[in-house]
């Protein structure tokens, strides 16, 4: 992961977007799981 710190800004943006997407997906999954609870 440290390697990414040295990559170009464009790559850095790609990684940030990926991280944000993963976070959103995880949150959506968590919300869905919670809404299944009684």
N, CA, C and O atoms as a GROMACS GRO file, in nm:
protein
  152
    1UNK      N    1   0.082  -0.121   0.000
    1UNK     CA    2   0.000   0.000   0.000
    1UNK      C    3   0.086   0.126   0.000
    1UNK      O    4   0.049   0.226  -0.060
    2UNK      N    5   0.201   0.121   0.067
    2UNK     CA    6   0.288   0.239   0.072
    2UNK      C    7   0.332   0.279  -0.068
    2UNK      O    8   0.357   0.396  -0.095
    3UNK      N    9   0.342   0.180  -0.157
    3UNK     CA   10   0.385   0.208  -0.294
    3UNK      C   11   0.295   0.313  -0.359
    3UNK      O   12   0.342   0.398  -0.434
    4UNK      N   13   0.167   0.306  -0.328
    4UNK     CA   14   0.071   0.397  -0.389
    4UNK      C   15   0.103   0.543  -0.360
    4UNK      O   16   0.071   0.630  -0.440
    5UNK      N   17   0.166   0.569  -0.245
    5UNK     CA   18   0.194   0.708  -0.207
    5UNK      C   19   0.289   0.772  -0.309
    5UNK      O   20   0.290   0.895  -0.324
    6UNK      N   21   0.368   0.690  -0.377
    6UNK     CA   22   0.466   0.744  -0.472
    6UNK      C   23   0.410   0.755  -0.613
    6UNK      O   24   0.474   0.812  -0.701
    7UNK      N   25   0.290   0.701  -0.636
    7UNK     CA   26   0.236   0.704  -0.772
    7UNK      C   27   0.187   0.842  -0.810
    7UNK      O   28   0.174   0.932  -0.726
    8UNK      N   29   0.160   0.857  -0.938
    8UNK     CA   30   0.117   0.988  -0.990
    8UNK      C   31  -0.018   1.029  -0.931
    8UNK      O   32  -0.093   0.944  -0.884
    9UNK      N   33  -0.049   1.157  -0.935
    9UNK     CA   34  -0.177   1.206  -0.882
    9UNK      C   35  -0.297   1.137  -0.946
    9UNK      O   36  -0.398   1.112  -0.880
   10UNK      N   37  -0.285   1.107  -1.074
   10UNK     CA   38  -0.398   1.042  -1.142
   10UNK      C   39  -0.424   0.906  -1.078
   10UNK      O   40  -0.538   0.870  -1.050
   11UNK      N   41  -0.315   0.830  -1.055
   11UNK     CA   42  -0.330   0.700  -0.992
   11UNK      C   43  -0.386   0.718  -0.852
   11UNK      O   44  -0.469   0.639  -0.806
   12UNK      N   45  -0.340   0.822  -0.785
   12UNK     CA   46  -0.385   0.846  -0.648
   12UNK      C   47  -0.536   0.869  -0.646
   12UNK      O   48  -0.606   0.819  -0.559
   13UNK      N   49  -0.585   0.945  -0.744
   13UNK     CA   50  -0.729   0.971  -0.753
   13UNK      C   51  -0.805   0.841  -0.777
   13UNK      O   52  -0.912   0.818  -0.720
   14UNK      N   53  -0.748   0.757  -0.862
   14UNK     CA   54  -0.812   0.628  -0.891
   14UNK      C   55  -0.828   0.548  -0.763
   14UNK      O   56  -0.933   0.490  -0.736
   15UNK      N   57  -0.720   0.547  -0.684
   15UNK     CA   58  -0.720   0.471  -0.559
   15UNK      C   59  -0.821   0.530  -0.462
   15UNK      O   60  -0.895   0.457  -0.395
   16UNK      N   61  -0.825   0.663  -0.453
   16UNK     CA   62  -0.921   0.727  -0.361
   16UNK      C   63  -1.064   0.694  -0.404
   16UNK      O   64  -1.149   0.667  -0.319
   17UNK      N   65  -1.090   0.695  -0.535
   17UNK     CA   66  -1.224   0.662  -0.584
   17UNK      C   67  -1.259   0.518  -0.549
   17UNK      O   68  -1.372   0.488  -0.510
   18UNK      N   69  -1.160   0.430  -0.564
   18UNK     CA   70  -1.181   0.290  -0.534
   18UNK      C   71  -1.214   0.273  -0.386
   18UNK      O   72  -1.307   0.202  -0.349
   19UNK      N   73  -1.135   0.341  -0.302
   19UNK     CA   74  -1.158   0.334  -0.156
   19UNK      C   75  -1.299   0.383  -0.123
   19UNK      O   76  -1.370   0.321  -0.044
   20UNK      N   77  -1.339   0.494  -0.185
   20UNK     CA   78  -1.472   0.550  -0.158
   20UNK      C   79  -1.581   0.451  -0.201
   20UNK      O   80  -1.682   0.434  -0.133
   21UNK      N   81  -1.558   0.387  -0.314
   21UNK     CA   82  -1.656   0.291  -0.365
   21UNK      C   83  -1.671   0.174  -0.267
   21UNK      O   84  -1.782   0.131  -0.236
   22UNK      N   85  -1.557   0.125  -0.220
   22UNK     CA   86  -1.559   0.013  -0.126
   22UNK      C   87  -1.632   0.053   0.001
   22UNK      O   88  -1.712  -0.024   0.055
   23UNK      N   89  -1.604   0.175   0.048
   23UNK     CA   90  -1.670   0.223   0.170
   23UNK      C   91  -1.820   0.227   0.149
   23UNK      O   92  -1.897   0.184   0.236
   24UNK      N   93  -1.863   0.280   0.033
   24UNK     CA   94  -2.007   0.290   0.004
   24UNK      C   95  -2.070   0.151  -0.002
   24UNK      O   96  -2.179   0.129   0.051
   25UNK      N   97  -2.000   0.058  -0.066
   25UNK     CA   98  -2.052  -0.078  -0.078
   25UNK      C   99  -2.066  -0.141   0.059
   25UNK      O  100  -2.168  -0.203   0.089
   26UNK      N  101  -1.963  -0.126   0.142
   26UNK     CA  102  -1.967  -0.183   0.277
   26UNK      C  103  -2.082  -0.123   0.355
   26UNK      O  104  -2.154  -0.194   0.426
   27UNK      N  105  -2.100   0.008   0.344
   27UNK     CA  106  -2.208   0.076   0.417
   27UNK      C  107  -2.343   0.026   0.367
   27UNK      O  108  -2.434   0.002   0.447
   28UNK      N  109  -2.357   0.011   0.236
   28UNK     CA  110  -2.484  -0.036   0.180
   28UNK      C  111  -2.515  -0.176   0.233
   28UNK      O  112  -2.629  -0.206   0.267
   29UNK      N  113  -2.412  -0.260   0.239
   29UNK     CA  114  -2.432  -0.396   0.289
   29UNK      C  115  -2.473  -0.393   0.435
   29UNK      O  116  -2.564  -0.464   0.477
   30UNK      N  117  -2.404  -0.309   0.512
   30UNK     CA  118  -2.433  -0.300   0.655
   30UNK      C  119  -2.576  -0.250   0.676
   30UNK      O  120  -2.650  -0.304   0.758
   31UNK      N  121  -2.614  -0.149   0.600
   31UNK     CA  122  -2.750  -0.093   0.612
   31UNK      C  123  -2.853  -0.200   0.578
   31UNK      O  124  -2.954  -0.214   0.646
   32UNK      N  125  -2.828  -0.275   0.472
   32UNK     CA  126  -2.922  -0.378   0.430
   32UNK      C  127  -2.934  -0.484   0.540
   32UNK      O  128  -3.044  -0.530   0.571
   33UNK      N  129  -2.822  -0.522   0.598
   33UNK     CA  130  -2.823  -0.623   0.704
   33UNK      C  131  -2.900  -0.571   0.825
   33UNK      O  132  -2.977  -0.645   0.887
   34UNK      N  133  -2.880  -0.444   0.858
   34UNK     CA  134  -2.946  -0.386   0.975
   34UNK      C  135  -3.097  -0.375   0.952
   34UNK      O  136  -3.175  -0.395   1.045
   35UNK      N  137  -3.136  -0.343   0.829
   35UNK     CA  138  -3.280  -0.327   0.801
   35UNK      C  139  -3.351  -0.462   0.804
   35UNK      O  140  -3.474  -0.467   0.811
   36UNK      N  141  -3.275  -0.571   0.800
   36UNK     CA  142  -3.337  -0.705   0.808
   36UNK      C  143  -3.370  -0.742   0.952
   36UNK      O  144  -3.450  -0.832   0.977
   37UNK      N  145  -3.308  -0.670   1.046
   37UNK     CA  146  -3.335  -0.700   1.187
   37UNK      C  147  -3.477  -0.660   1.224
   37UNK      O  148  -3.530  -0.563   1.170
   38UNK      N  149  -3.539  -0.732   1.314
   38UNK     CA  150  -3.675  -0.700   1.359
   38UNK      C  151  -3.678  -0.566   1.432
   38UNK      O  152  -3.784  -0.523   1.476
   0.00000   0.00000   0.00000
